[in-house]
Amino acid sequence: MELKKNVPEYTGKKVAFFTLGCKLNFAETSSIARQFDELGFERVPFKNIADVYVVNSCSVTAESDKKSRNMIRSALRRNPSAYMVVTGCYAQLKSAEIAAIPGVDCILGSNEKWNIPRFLNGLVKNRQAFVNVSPYKNINSYLPASSFGDRTRSFLKVQDGCNYFCTYCTIPLARGKSRNLSIGDAVNEADKLVGKGIHEIILTGVNIGDFGRSTGESFPDLLRALGKVEGLERIRISSVEPDLLTDEVIEMVAAPGPFMPHFHIPLQSGSNEVLALMHRRYTRELFAGRVAKIRTLLPDAFIGVDVIAGTNGESDALFRDSYNFIRDQDITQLHVFPYSERPDTQALTIPGVVPVPVRKERVQQLIALSDRKHRLFSERFVGKIRPVLFESERKNHRISGWTDNYLRVERAWDERLINKIVPVTLLDLNDKGIFTGA
């Protein structure tokens, strides 16, 4: 008698994922997707017909909410009979709003998103959306997350949640208090990624400089341990608050080893008065000191900076003060966001609402400043040789990758370069800020 093979429950079914927002969301989606792999699902692009769609949403701005709704509706237009799952920050904060969208089957909050397979209901659509969202004070789960298989670099989640409660931000309400995996578990995750052929990891989290809240460890200790992982050639540190970007951390990046000369610092405003309104935990003088320290030790480092334009209380004079301060800083690029009113935030009580058209104009001024800064930084490296890790994507018969200091480089397609770190001469720089390499 022939024994039946153990066939996964959903063999032959297709699942598609769409991720909005931060790098942390991308790491988490990748880990969630692997649960579907184990059930026998075939992953397909989000634009394809699928049996299940999973939208990992973002709610950092009103525009993020809108994009999340648009992606949900676009998937259901492609296949109205598909089982639609929505998770992420938008799901945690506005489940009722999502439940009102016809065709949504399951809405899972920040605690519940790690158990999506439990809620698939045999892919039988629900008459009304099933909602499972814990109160934010009860968000305490932590599962490791990392991305691999879909790129040559990997995002590694080391921290989640935030205790800061800045006046404009809903992230603590969406993700709960700061918590993290242990250093030992982080090292184990990094070892696994190296074993899968990953050469570069990007450390991600909501506030990674706050690492250690739940384990009694510290961010510098984490970096020291990851720096010793055998075979790990590159480590990038994503966004670190200015008050948590200590001399010790900067010196560690500057020392010989796997840490890349690349920083991302969320300034948010160059005005001390606006920083106080935001309840940020530093002054612009502290930020300037961090930039000066980096430039002293790492003159070629890429320094990306987050800025919010038009928050309540930001008068024309305060914006100009902020702009002038940012203009005078030796930074590389700005990530600019218009202020967006978020429910249940203290910023709503701050007088001096900036009209939306003015916010947009300020955003454009800052983007233009960013473009000039990025161009000036990039031009310094024309004709120089930098190590480049090439990605696997082929586009217009070209292969592209990133230098150690985060400059984008393209050259003629050569399959042998995929996932290799090679020295490249940076030639001409196009109008998009991308180098041609040789």
C-alpha positions in Angstrom: 0.0 0.0 0.0 1.4 3.4 -1.0 1.7 5.9 1.8 0.3 9.4 1.2 2.8 12.1 1.3 2.4 14.9 3.8 1.2 17.8 1.6 1.0 21.3 3.0 -2.5 22.5 3.6 -2.5 25.3 0.9 -0.4 23.7 -1.9 -1.4 25.2 -5.2 -2.8 28.5 -3.6 -1.2 31.8 -4.3 -0.4 34.7 -1.9 0.7 38.2 -2.6 2.1 40.8 -0.2 2.3 44.5 -0.3 4.3 46.5 2.3 4.0 50.2 3.0 6.2 52.4 5.2 9.5 51.7 6.9 12.3 49.1 6.6 11.1 47.5 9.7 7.8 46.7 7.9 9.7 45.1 5.0 11.7 42.9 7.4 8.4 41.8 9.1 6.6 41.1 5.9 9.5 38.9 4.7 9.3 36.8 7.9 5.5 36.6 7.7 5.8 35.4 4.1 8.0 32.5 5.1 5.1 31.2 7.3 3.0 31.1 4.1 5.8 29.2 2.3 5.6 26.5 4.9 1.9 26.1 4.3 2.5 25.5 0.6 1.5 28.8 -0.8 3.2 30.1 -3.9 4.3 33.8 -3.7 3.3 36.0 -6.6 3.7 39.7 -7.3 1.0 41.9 -5.8 -0.2 42.9 -9.2 -1.1 39.3 -10.0 -4.2 37.3 -9.3 -3.9 35.7 -5.9 -6.0 33.6 -3.5 -4.7 35.6 -0.5 -3.6 39.3 -0.3 -1.7 40.5 2.7 -1.3 44.3 3.1 1.2 45.3 5.8 0.1 48.9 6.3 1.6 52.1 7.5 -0.1 55.0 9.3 2.7 57.6 9.9 0.8 60.2 7.8 -2.7 60.6 6.4 -1.1 59.9 3.0 0.1 56.5 4.3 -3.5 55.7 5.4 -4.7 56.6 1.9 -2.1 54.5 0.2 -3.0 51.5 2.4 -6.7 51.8 1.5 -5.8 52.1 -2.2 -3.7 49.0 -2.2 -6.5 47.0 -0.4 -9.1 48.1 -3.0 -6.8 47.5 -5.9 -6.2 43.9 -4.8 -9.9 43.3 -4.3 -10.7 44.7 -7.8 -8.2 42.2 -9.3 -9.8 39.3 -7.4 -13.0 40.0 -5.4 -13.1 36.5 -4.1 -9.5 36.6 -2.6 -9.1 36.4 1.1 -7.9 39.9 2.2 -5.7 40.3 5.3 -4.6 43.7 6.6 -2.1 44.2 9.3 0.5 46.8 10.4 0.2 50.2 12.0 -2.9 51.3 10.1 -4.6 48.1 11.1 -3.6 48.6 14.8 -4.8 52.3 14.9 -7.8 52.3 12.6 -9.3 48.9 12.3 -12.9 50.2 12.1 -12.0 52.3 9.1 -10.5 49.3 7.3 -13.4 47.0 8.3 -15.7 49.4 6.4 -14.0 48.6 3.1 -16.1 45.9 1.4 -14.2 42.6 0.9 -11.8 42.9 3.8 -11.8 39.6 5.7 -9.3 39.9 8.5 -7.7 42.8 10.4 -4.8 42.0 12.7 -3.0 44.3 15.1 0.6 44.5 16.1 0.5 41.6 18.6 -1.6 39.4 16.3 0.2 39.8 12.9 2.7 37.0 13.7 -0.2 34.5 13.6 -1.8 35.3 10.3 -2.0 31.6 9.2 -4.3 30.9 12.2 -6.9 33.3 10.8 -7.1 32.2 7.2 -10.5 30.5 7.8 -9.8 28.0 5.0 -9.8 31.0 2.7 -13.5 31.2 3.0 -14.4 34.9 2.9 -16.1 36.4 6.0 -19.4 38.2 5.7 -17.8 41.0 7.7 -14.3 41.7 8.6 -12.8 39.7 11.5 -10.9 42.1 13.8 -8.3 41.1 16.3 -6.4 44.1 17.7 -5.0 44.4 21.2 -5.0 47.7 23.1 -1.6 49.4 22.7 -0.7 49.0 26.4 -0.9 45.2 25.8 1.4 45.2 22.8 4.3 43.2 24.1 5.1 40.4 21.6 8.5 40.3 20.0 9.4 37.9 17.2 12.6 38.2 15.2 12.2 39.4 11.6 14.6 39.6 8.7 14.5 39.7 5.0 16.3 37.4 2.6 15.7 35.7 -0.7 14.3 38.8 -2.4 17.5 40.9 -2.3 21.3 40.6 -1.6 21.1 42.7 1.5 19.0 41.9 4.5 17.0 44.0 7.0 17.4 42.6 10.5 14.9 43.7 13.1 16.6 44.2 16.5 14.1 46.4 18.3 10.4 47.3 18.3 8.2 49.9 19.9 9.0 53.4 21.3 8.7 55.1 24.7 9.2 58.6 23.5 5.7 59.9 22.7 6.7 62.8 20.5 3.7 65.1 20.1 3.2 64.5 16.4 3.7 60.7 16.4 1.4 57.7 16.8 4.1 55.0 16.6 4.0 54.2 20.4 0.2 53.7 20.0 0.7 51.5 17.0 3.7 49.4 18.2 3.7 49.6 22.0 6.6 50.1 24.4 10.3 49.7 23.4 11.4 46.1 23.5 14.1 44.0 21.8 15.5 40.6 21.2 18.6 39.6 23.2 22.1 40.2 21.9 22.6 36.4 21.7 19.5 36.0 19.6 20.5 38.9 17.3 23.9 37.2 16.7 22.1 33.9 16.0 19.9 35.7 13.4 22.9 37.3 11.8 24.7 34.0 11.6 21.7 32.5 9.8 21.7 35.3 7.3 25.4 34.9 6.6 24.7 31.2 6.1 22.2 32.1 3.4 24.8 34.1 1.5 24.0 37.6 2.8 26.9 40.0 2.9 25.2 43.0 4.3 22.6 43.5 7.0 20.8 46.7 7.9 19.8 46.9 11.5 16.2 48.1 11.8 13.6 48.9 14.5 11.4 51.8 15.6 14.2 53.3 17.8 17.2 51.0 17.6 19.4 53.3 19.7 17.1 52.4 22.6 18.1 48.7 22.3 18.3 46.9 25.6 15.1 48.2 27.3 13.7 44.7 27.8 16.9 42.8 28.2 19.1 45.1 30.3 21.7 45.2 27.5 22.9 48.2 25.4 23.1 49.3 21.8 26.9 49.6 21.8 27.1 46.0 23.2 24.9 44.8 20.4 27.1 46.5 17.8 30.2 45.0 19.3 28.7 41.5 19.2 27.4 41.8 15.7 30.8 43.1 14.5 32.3 39.8 15.5 30.0 37.6 13.4 32.2 35.6 11.1 31.6 36.2 7.4 29.4 39.3 7.9 31.1 41.9 5.7 28.8 44.9 6.0 26.6 46.2 8.7 24.5 49.4 8.3 22.9 51.2 11.2 19.5 52.6 10.3 17.8 55.6 12.0 19.3 56.5 15.4 18.0 59.4 17.5 20.6 62.2 18.0 20.6 61.8 21.8 21.3 58.1 21.4 24.0 58.4 18.7 26.8 58.6 21.2 30.5 59.2 20.6 31.0 55.5 21.4 28.7 54.4 18.6 30.3 56.9 16.1 33.8 55.7 17.1 32.8 52.1 16.6 31.6 52.8 13.1 34.8 54.7 12.3 37.0 51.8 13.5 38.2 49.1 11.1 35.5 46.5 10.7 32.1 45.7 9.1 30.3 49.0 9.9 29.5 51.1 6.9 30.2 54.9 6.9 26.4 55.6 6.7 24.2 57.3 9.3 20.5 58.2 9.4 19.6 60.8 12.0 15.9 61.9 12.6 16.4 65.6 13.3 12.7 66.6 12.5 13.4 70.4 12.9 16.3 72.7 13.0 14.5 75.0 15.4 14.9 74.5 19.1 11.5 76.0 19.7 9.9 73.6 17.4 11.9 70.7 18.8 10.5 71.6 22.2 6.9 71.7 20.8 7.6 68.2 19.4 8.9 66.9 22.8 12.1 65.8 21.1 14.8 65.0 23.6 17.7 67.0 22.2 18.6 70.4 20.9 19.9 71.4 17.5 23.3 72.1 19.1 23.5 68.4 20.1 22.6 67.4 16.6 25.3 69.7 15.1 27.8 68.1 17.5 26.9 64.6 16.3 27.4 65.7 12.7 30.7 67.4 13.5 32.0 64.2 15.3 31.0 62.1 12.3 32.7 64.4 9.8 35.9 64.5 11.9 36.2 60.7 12.0 34.5 59.8 8.8 34.7 62.6 6.3 33.2 60.4 3.5 30.2 59.2 5.5 26.7 59.5 4.1 24.4 61.3 6.6 20.7 61.1 5.9 18.4 63.3 8.0 14.6 63.2 8.6 12.7 66.5 8.7 9.1 67.4 9.2 7.8 70.6 7.6 4.8 72.6 8.8 4.1 71.1 12.2 1.7 73.0 14.4 3.5 76.0 15.9 6.1 76.3 13.1 5.7 80.0 12.2 7.3 81.4 9.0 10.2 82.7 11.2 10.7 79.4 12.9 10.7 77.5 9.6 13.3 80.0 8.1 15.4 79.5 11.3 15.2 75.7 10.8 15.9 75.9 7.1 19.0 78.0 7.6 20.3 75.7 10.3 19.9 72.6 8.1 21.4 74.4 5.1 24.6 75.0 7.2 25.0 71.4 8.3 27.4 69.1 6.4 24.8 66.5 5.8 24.1 64.5 2.6 20.4 64.1 2.1 17.0 65.0 3.6 14.0 62.8 3.9 11.2 65.4 4.1 7.7 64.8 5.3 4.8 67.3 5.5 3.2 67.4 9.0 0.1 65.3 9.1 -2.5 65.5 11.8 -2.7 62.2 13.6 -5.6 61.3 15.9 -4.9 61.1 19.7 -1.6 63.1 19.5 -0.7 66.0 21.6 0.3 68.1 18.6 -3.4 68.7 17.8 -3.6 70.9 20.9 -0.7 73.1 19.8 -1.8 76.5 18.4 -0.6 77.9 15.1 -1.9 75.4 12.5 0.1 75.8 9.2 -2.1 75.7 6.1 -1.6 72.6 4.0 -0.4 74.6 0.9 2.2 76.3 3.1 3.4 72.9 4.3 3.7 71.7 0.8 5.7 74.7 -0.2 8.1 74.2 2.7 8.5 70.6 1.7 9.5 71.6 -1.8 12.1 74.1 -0.4 13.6 71.4 1.7 13.6 68.8 -1.1 15.4 71.3 -3.3 18.0 71.9 -0.6 18.4 68.1 -0.2 18.9 67.7 -3.9 21.7 70.3 -3.9 23.4 68.7 -0.9 23.2 65.2 -2.3 24.7 66.4 -5.6 27.6 68.2 -3.9 28.3 65.2 -1.8 28.2 62.8 -4.7 30.4 65.0 -7.0 33.3 64.6 -4.5 33.6 61.0 -5.5 33.7 61.3 -9.3 36.8 59.4 -10.4 37.2 57.7 -7.0 37.2 54.0 -6.3 34.7 52.6 -3.8 33.6 49.1 -2.9 30.2 48.2 -4.3 27.8 45.4 -3.4 25.8 44.6 -6.5 22.1 43.6 -6.3 20.4 40.8 -8.4 17.9 43.0 -10.2 18.3 43.4 -13.9 16.9 46.7 -15.3 17.5 48.1 -18.8 20.4 45.6 -19.2 22.1 47.2 -16.2 23.1 45.9 -12.8 23.2 48.3 -9.8 24.6 48.3 -6.3 25.6 50.5 -3.4 29.0 51.8 -2.3 30.0 51.5 1.4 28.9 55.1 1.8 25.5 54.6 0.2 26.0 55.9 -3.3 24.1 54.2 -6.1 26.2 52.7 -8.9 25.2 51.1 -12.2 27.1 49.3 -14.9 26.5 47.0 -17.8 24.7 43.8 -16.8 27.1 41.1 -15.6 25.6 38.1 -13.8 28.9 37.3 -12.2 28.7 40.5 -10.1 25.5 39.5 -8.3 26.0 39.6 -4.5 29.7 40.4 -4.9 31.6 43.3 -3.3 34.0 44.7 -5.9 36.1 47.9 -6.2 34.5 50.2 -8.8 35.7 53.4 -10.3 32.8 56.0 -10.1 32.6 57.7 -13.4 29.9 60.2 -14.6 27.0 61.1 -12.3 23.5 61.4 -14.0 20.7 63.7 -13.1 19.2 61.2 -10.7 22.3 61.0 -8.6 23.4 57.6 -9.9 26.9 56.8 -10.9 28.1 54.9 -13.9 30.8 52.5 -12.7 33.7 50.8 -14.3 
